[in-house]
Amino acid sequence: MKTKLTVTYVILSVFALGGLLPVLWMFVMSLQTPRALNSFPTLNWFKDFEFNNYQIALNQGGIYQGLINSSIITGGTLIISVTFATLAAYALANFEFKGKALLLIGILMTQLIPGMAAIVPLFDILKSLHLINTYTGLILIFAARTIPLNIWIMHGFFKELPAELREAAIIDGCSVYTTFTRIILPLALPGIGAACMFTFMQTWIDFIMPLTTLFDQNKFPFTVMLYKYVGDPIMGTNYGVVFASAVIGTLPTLLMFVFFQRFFVKGLTSGAVKG
Amino acid sequence: MQTILKKQKISIVPIVLLLPALTLLAVFSIYPVFNAFFLSFYNKQMLAPGKTFIGLGNYIHLFQDAAFMNSLKVTVLYVGGSVLLQFLMGLIIASLLCVKDLKGRAIFRTLIILPYTLSELVVSLIWLRMLDPQSGVINYIISLFGAQPVNWLFHWALPVVILVNVWWGTTFSLLMFESAMQGIPQSLYEAAEVDGASVFQRFIYITLPALKYISLLVLIMITLYTINSFGIIFVLTAGGPVGATNVIGMYMWNNAFQSSDLGLGATISTIIFIVNIVITLIYIRGFGMSTMERRD
């Protein structure tokens, strides 16, 4: 029994280090001068650190603008996706109508329609709606992508609330609207938190969709900015600055994940594990 | 009580509540499938206005293109390798995390799924530098053991992109398996232990059968995700060298947005959609239709 536990610890430690070390290495690389990064052996890297990289990234690299743009895109997606999903999930959890079970399965099935393979028709649709190169177009795509799972997350939470709550509210004379805003919504806040977090993490890190549908450099989210640096003849050779930017852009998702991991796990596994 | 809730049955409220979400899904999730199918019969260039009907022209072009055939082959290898490894690693790590009396479970889990919080772009940039033939840390480490430097992304491109993808993406199967395993009643294991079943036997006869439904779901999800994503390859190799990692998603993107041929891009999209459906059906059939129904 004792040896079994020891073996478990050893194997898990190997996997944990495997997950951690490359991420730590990103921090190490973000503190290097271009010369150090291109030198071999790598041990030279730990002689001196270049903290200026972070300043350069913020001041010259445009990562600042990128973070603002990412916030606009992610914020817009969050509001639309979580609001729409919450309303839909409430209807599915609390009202009886024909074909409800089928609709619920259908919504989950749209999850199987691949986002990336749809990039060509989505581009075409945005073009005909005159939404190409706009935040709105990108936000609507991201919202549609995250809504199915958010409906499942919220549906699960609404189902857990006792039906008597709603009945009591109706007897006390609450309208459908006040029942929802005063009674149900406050109780469903943890679910909304999970949906928000899940949507945030999905949207903040995406890069091929904005790379394809945005042309205007001033609108690029931080991921696309970062991608453009690497191809840039001047900035691209300075990987220290590239990784400093990557660290800055990654911190929101990284911190959020470390502190609210439970929500994220709930988001990923909901609708699948529990029916 | 019953009548109060019944009265709302015919109400318009649920329709109003559902409408925004369903509209968005219809336009940006379901319609694209039909739009791609429709576009696939046209010659449509991104930069030129209008489009011309060319029937099956795009399909004929594709199946005569050696690069397309190559991308199919590469996709099978990439998806097969990624899915197999992610599935097995997820299963193994999840069972280790479920070991009784394990301390620091949350810390292990956090560190193992840490990569998943990074953008595919950042993941690729990190590995791009670590694998660099001149100054990468990986060549440095193997040089400590006396090995010659290796040009990883040239000679080992496909295995390397598979490994990076697995490093990034195992999270999903891990979390799914872990939460499914937590749902297995502990009393089953205790009873088996009393009957003298070994750890291995308990895994084979209790854990695995209980995971049937979730395995099907995980396989479908990670297979479809891997077929349809190409962010890591986009940055690490852009499909090269000489098409060695040119998976179908990459091939599609290049045709649509590098060569600006939206019609051809839509044709490849359509083929990917069909492949998705076929694979889902094969999985469901393989596991038996009953797996889908018996959820609990």
HADDOCK unambig.tbl for C-alpha pairs under 7 A between the chains (distance, minus, plus):
assign (segid A and resid 8 and name CA) (segid B and resid 96 and name CA) 6.08 0.50 0.50
assign (segid A and resid 12 and name CA) (segid B and resid 108 and name CA) 6.67 0.50 0.50
assign (segid A and resid 15 and name CA) (segid B and resid 112 and name CA) 6.15 0.50 0.50
assign (segid A and resid 16 and name CA) (segid B and resid 108 and name CA) 5.79 0.50 0.50
assign (segid A and resid 16 and name CA) (segid B and resid 111 and name CA) 5.05 0.50 0.50
assign (segid A and resid 16 and name CA) (segid B and resid 112 and name CA) 4.72 0.50 0.50
assign (segid A and resid 19 and name CA) (segid B and resid 111 and name CA) 5.75 0.50 0.50
assign (segid A and resid 19 and name CA) (segid B and resid 112 and name CA) 4.89 0.50 0.50
assign (segid A and resid 19 and name CA) (segid B and resid 113 and name CA) 6.83 0.50 0.50
assign (segid A and resid 19 and name CA) (segid B and resid 114 and name CA) 6.18 0.50 0.50
assign (segid A and resid 19 and name CA) (segid B and resid 115 and name CA) 6.11 0.50 0.50
assign (segid A and resid 20 and name CA) (segid B and resid 111 and name CA) 5.72 0.50 0.50
assign (segid A and resid 20 and name CA) (segid B and resid 114 and name CA) 6.86 0.50 0.50
assign (segid A and resid 26 and name CA) (segid B and resid 126 and name CA) 6.16 0.50 0.50
assign (segid A and resid 37 and name CA) (segid B and resid 135 and name CA) 6.95 0.50 0.50
assign (segid A and resid 38 and name CA) (segid B and resid 135 and name CA) 5.35 0.50 0.50
assign (segid A and resid 39 and name CA) (segid B and resid 135 and name CA) 5.86 0.50 0.50
assign (segid A and resid 40 and name CA) (segid B and resid 135 and name CA) 5.33 0.50 0.50
assign (segid A and resid 41 and name CA) (segid B and resid 140 and name CA) 6.34 0.50 0.50
assign (segid A and resid 42 and name CA) (segid B and resid 135 and name CA) 6.93 0.50 0.50
assign (segid A and resid 42 and name CA) (segid B and resid 137 and name CA) 6.25 0.50 0.50
assign (segid A and resid 42 and name CA) (segid B and resid 140 and name CA) 6.56 0.50 0.50
assign (segid A and resid 84 and name CA) (segid B and resid 20 and name CA) 5.98 0.50 0.50
assign (segid A and resid 84 and name CA) (segid B and resid 21 and name CA) 5.07 0.50 0.50
assign (segid A and resid 85 and name CA) (segid B and resid 21 and name CA) 6.18 0.50 0.50
assign (segid A and resid 87 and name CA) (segid B and resid 17 and name CA) 5.11 0.50 0.50
assign (segid A and resid 87 and name CA) (segid B and resid 18 and name CA) 6.56 0.50 0.50
assign (segid A and resid 88 and name CA) (segid B and resid 17 and name CA) 5.28 0.50 0.50
assign (segid A and resid 88 and name CA) (segid B and resid 18 and name CA) 4.33 0.50 0.50
assign (segid A and resid 88 and name CA) (segid B and resid 21 and name CA) 6.47 0.50 0.50
assign (segid A and resid 91 and name CA) (segid B and resid 14 and name CA) 4.80 0.50 0.50
assign (segid A and resid 91 and name CA) (segid B and resid 17 and name CA) 6.09 0.50 0.50
assign (segid A and resid 91 and name CA) (segid B and resid 18 and name CA) 6.63 0.50 0.50
assign (segid A and resid 95 and name CA) (segid B and resid 9 and name CA) 6.61 0.50 0.50
assign (segid A and resid 95 and name CA) (segid B and resid 14 and name CA) 6.59 0.50 0.50
assign (segid A and resid 96 and name CA) (segid B and resid 9 and name CA) 5.81 0.50 0.50
assign (segid A and resid 97 and name CA) (segid B and resid 9 and name CA) 6.53 0.50 0.50
assign (segid A and resid 110 and name CA) (segid B and resid 29 and name CA) 6.71 0.50 0.50
assign (segid A and resid 113 and name CA) (segid B and resid 29 and name CA) 6.98 0.50 0.50
assign (segid A and resid 114 and name CA) (segid B and resid 228 and name CA) 6.10 0.50 0.50
assign (segid A and resid 116 and name CA) (segid B and resid 228 and name CA) 5.50 0.50 0.50
assign (segid A and resid 116 and name CA) (segid B and resid 229 and name CA) 5.87 0.50 0.50
assign (segid A and resid 117 and name CA) (segid B and resid 228 and name CA) 5.49 0.50 0.50
assign (segid A and resid 117 and name CA) (segid B and resid 249 and name CA) 6.58 0.50 0.50
assign (segid A and resid 117 and name CA) (segid B and resid 269 and name CA) 5.30 0.50 0.50
assign (segid A and resid 117 and name CA) (segid B and resid 272 and name CA) 6.71 0.50 0.50
assign (segid A and resid 118 and name CA) (segid B and resid 32 and name CA) 6.25 0.50 0.50
assign (segid A and resid 118 and name CA) (segid B and resid 269 and name CA) 6.37 0.50 0.50
assign (segid A and resid 120 and name CA) (segid B and resid 256 and name CA) 6.83 0.50 0.50
assign (segid A and resid 120 and name CA) (segid B and resid 262 and name CA) 6.64 0.50 0.50
assign (segid A and resid 120 and name CA) (segid B and resid 265 and name CA) 6.17 0.50 0.50
assign (segid A and resid 120 and name CA) (segid B and resid 266 and name CA) 5.76 0.50 0.50
assign (segid A and resid 121 and name CA) (segid B and resid 32 and name CA) 5.17 0.50 0.50
assign (segid A and resid 121 and name CA) (segid B and resid 35 and name CA) 5.85 0.50 0.50
assign (segid A and resid 121 and name CA) (segid B and resid 36 and name CA) 5.18 0.50 0.50
assign (segid A and resid 121 and name CA) (segid B and resid 266 and name CA) 6.42 0.50 0.50
assign (segid A and resid 122 and name CA) (segid B and resid 28 and name CA) 6.97 0.50 0.50
assign (segid A and resid 122 and name CA) (segid B and resid 32 and name CA) 6.07 0.50 0.50
assign (segid A and resid 141 and name CA) (segid B and resid 28 and name CA) 6.00 0.50 0.50
assign (segid A and resid 144 and name CA) (segid B and resid 24 and name CA) 5.69 0.50 0.50
assign (segid A and resid 144 and name CA) (segid B and resid 25 and name CA) 5.32 0.50 0.50
assign (segid A and resid 144 and name CA) (segid B and resid 28 and name CA) 6.01 0.50 0.50
assign (segid A and resid 144 and name CA) (segid B and resid 29 and name CA) 6.46 0.50 0.50
assign (segid A and resid 205 and name CA) (segid B and resid 118 and name CA) 6.77 0.50 0.50
assign (segid A and resid 205 and name CA) (segid B and resid 119 and name CA) 4.45 0.50 0.50
assign (segid A and resid 206 and name CA) (segid B and resid 119 and name CA) 6.44 0.50 0.50
assign (segid A and resid 208 and name CA) (segid B and resid 231 and name CA) 6.74 0.50 0.50
assign (segid A and resid 246 and name CA) (segid B and resid 122 and name CA) 6.44 0.50 0.50
assign (segid A and resid 250 and name CA) (segid B and resid 118 and name CA) 6.39 0.50 0.50
assign (segid A and resid 253 and name CA) (segid B and resid 117 and name CA) 6.08 0.50 0.50
assign (segid A and resid 254 and name CA) (segid B and resid 117 and name CA) 5.89 0.50 0.50
assign (segid A and resid 265 and name CA) (segid B and resid 175 and name CA) 6.83 0.50 0.50
assign (segid A and resid 269 and name CA) (segid B and resid 175 and name CA) 6.94 0.50 0.50
assign (segid A and resid 269 and name CA) (segid B and resid 176 and name CA) 5.73 0.50 0.50
assign (segid A and resid 273 and name CA) (segid B and resid 180 and name CA) 6.27 0.50 0.50
